[in-house]
Amino acid sequence: MRYANMVPGTFLSRPNRFIAHVEIGGQAQVVHVKNTGRCRELLVPGAPVWCQRSDNPARKTQYDLIAVKKGDRLINMDSQAPNIAAREWLEGGGLGIIENLRPETVHGDSRFDFSFTRHGKPCFLEVKGVTLEENGVCAFPDAPTERGAKHLRGLAEAARQGYGAYVLFVIQMEDVKYLHPNVRTDPNFGAALREAAGQGVQILAVACHVSEDTMEISGSVPVHLEGE
């Protein structure tokens, strides 16, 4: 995926989940943050960031915050990007030959990001974007998420019913060692992930090549189900 109208800036502050103050072209701008997660380890004063300028004059904010530099690592923090990258990956053969790819499919009391047919079997896939990293090790989630655990329970139930079931962790950066559930922050999610794996849900993680205006899935990453 590629972004248009990208400009560099310097992060100043984040008054709330939805907006940030960023210096762009020597002026402080109020920008929309396209990630409502905590991102405390990313959005630190002075961090280099990249923002997308909107051409819509009716918008309250002219820019969206897309990517941030953490040390030598460029991290995409757009919460919409993982689903777009996942769709490109699926369409490009990431899981081999699939048919009938559809977004936002309801099954039972769950709504999964994608459904498709693989080897003649109907399948569901849920995408989780990952931005939390320390020393090359990634973790999910960065805050407790009952919604995330519910998705895993829904996938486990689908697998028990004979469907193909997948969860795809899209790590929005490159050159990482492995991914684990963040059991210190959300032990319930870690337990749900292990239960889903035990029921036959395929647990996948992929890294992404990130540039100032692109993000693309670049390869698989090991998953350590037991945590760190």
Helices and strands as residue ranges (DSSP letters): E 6-13, E 19-24, E 27-33, E 48-53, E 63-70, E 73-76, H 81-91, E 99-107, E 110-118, E 121-130, E 132-134, E 137-140, H 146-160, E 164-171, E 178-181, H 187-198, E 202-210, E 215-220
